[in-house]
Every structure is written in structure tokens, then in C-alpha cells.
Amino acid sequence: MYELSPGVFVLLHGFNAVRKVMIIGIDVGGSTTKIVGIDRGCVKYPMFVKANDPVTSLFGAFGKYLYDNSIPLADVEQVMLTGVGSSYIRQPLYGLPTARTDEFIANGLGAQYVTDLHNLIVVSMGTGTSFVQVEGEQIRHIGGIGIGGGTLIGLSRLLLQTSDILWVAELARKGDAENVDLLIQDICKTSLPGLPLHATAALFGKADNNVRPEDVASGLIHMVLQSIGQAAVLASLNSDIRDFVLIGNLTRLPQCEQVFRTIGAMYGVRFLIPEYAEYRTAIGAALTHIKQIAIHPV
């Protein structure tokens, strides 16, 4: 048996050895698209694009991604699509090998990426929230709740006359959710089993007509994140899993880390917000090609 030197390997394999190195994962939402490249196992150039419809969003994101990062079409080995908007795509993108994959599989693989976790529950916080259980190579959707970014946007529009979530998050920094939430300490002098005095008894249970907008903003964010966190813990009760990986746009909220740290301490579990948390579904889509699972050519 002879071992080829790296130079001979490149010479013999020529074109394919130096090209076709990029796998592109795209998470297509209703009006937003997240796109990443995976090059030799590393995430490259994550990008977020908004548009009025999923097809415009997808093609805008893909074209901008290639152009801004000077990526020739010849360097792209595979395009992997996932997300609710991917169902609108009926033909390969720019003639490249294109396939679709299951969003929940993408969530699981993306959440596992460089976390060193084998058993976990993925908490995917999008318009609503889904829970995906990962146990080694087994990935399955175990449920979800209709509370997420869509809830926050809708209630902010009704109560604060804005749908700008970043503005709401900044306003919330000046408020205090305890001015609108009813706590255990408000109705009881001693803590209850498993419930410290600072635990929430009723979200918005203390709100009245004199509440400040800053407190409303803080209460809204706290309500959405706490509801998601507690639902995630309940979803894990039939398993031994105690690690939760948070992905999706809501991970960008500055209040997210503190709210989930408090919930984790209360229930003895751990919530992790990984690097590229909002792009993890797109990363997972690319990984399905690498692992050759759940691939459906377009």
C-alpha cells in the first residue's frame, strides 16, 4: 500500500480537491431567511435577510450571501433548505444541488453542534416554540407551545403600539417585571415547597391602569421567556435530560440569559445559549448533508 503525499492527492483529484467545499444551510421563514455556510466543519458568514415573502427572502439571502462573501457557484457542493418557507421552493437554486430537510432534525443537529452534549432538549424559540428531544443519534419532536416571538410582537403592538422588539427590549431595561407580576411573596409570608418567595404566582397578576410602559415591556418579555422555560422543563419530566439548548431569534434578547438562569436554578437544570444560536437551524440543515440523513432532493 502506498500513501500519497498531500501534493499528489491534490494533483490526482484536481478540480474537486480545491473546489466544491461549501455546504450552505438555509432556514427559510415566512419573511426572514437565515443562511450559513459550512466549510470543512466550520461555520462561515452567517447572514440574516428580511423580505415580504419566503421566495423573495430566500433568493435575496442566497444571492447576497454569495456576492458579499465572494463565493463562486462552483465552490458550492450542496444547498440544504429547511423551515416553513422551504416548501415554496420547487426547483434547484441557480442550478446547484438543492435538497430539503426536516426542520426538527435540523434543530436537533444544529443544537448539538460543538456543544459536547449527547442528550438534550432543543428549545427553538421562533414565532412559536418547539421542543425537540435529542438522545445520541435519536432526534424527535416532542411538542411545543404557541408562545414565542409572535406572541411578543402581537402583545407589544396592542399594549405598546410598536412591533419593534429591539425597542421593546431596550424599554424593558428601564422597567421591572415585579411591578406587574404577582409573586409568591405578595400572597404568602413563607416559601412553598419548591417555590421560593421570588417565584411568579401570576404573570401580570399585579398590573393596573397606572402601570408604566417600561414595566409593561419588562413584563411582556418576562412572560414569554418564563412561559417557554417552564414548558421546556415540563417537557423533560419523562426523561433524565437536564440540559436545554436555546436557539432562535429570542436568544438575542438581553433579558434572555437572566430569565433562563433563574428558571434553571429553580428546577436544577441547565439552559445553554450557544454561539450562533439564532442560526442553529440553518447550521443543522447543512449538517444533514454531511451526515446524509433526512435529505429530500428538490
Secondary structure by P-SEA (a helix, b strand, c coil): cccccaaaaaaaaccccccccbbbbbbccccbbbbbbbccccccbbbbbbcccaaaaaaaaaaaaaaaaccccccccbbbbbccccccccccccccccccccaaaaaaaaaaccccccbbbbbccccbbbbbbbcccbbbbcccccccaaaaaaaaaacccccaaaaaaaaaaaccccccccccccccccccccccccccccccccccccccaaaaaaaaaaaaaaaaaaaaaaaaccccccbbbbbcccccccaaaaaaaaaaaaacbbbbbcccccaaaaaaaaaaaaaccccccc
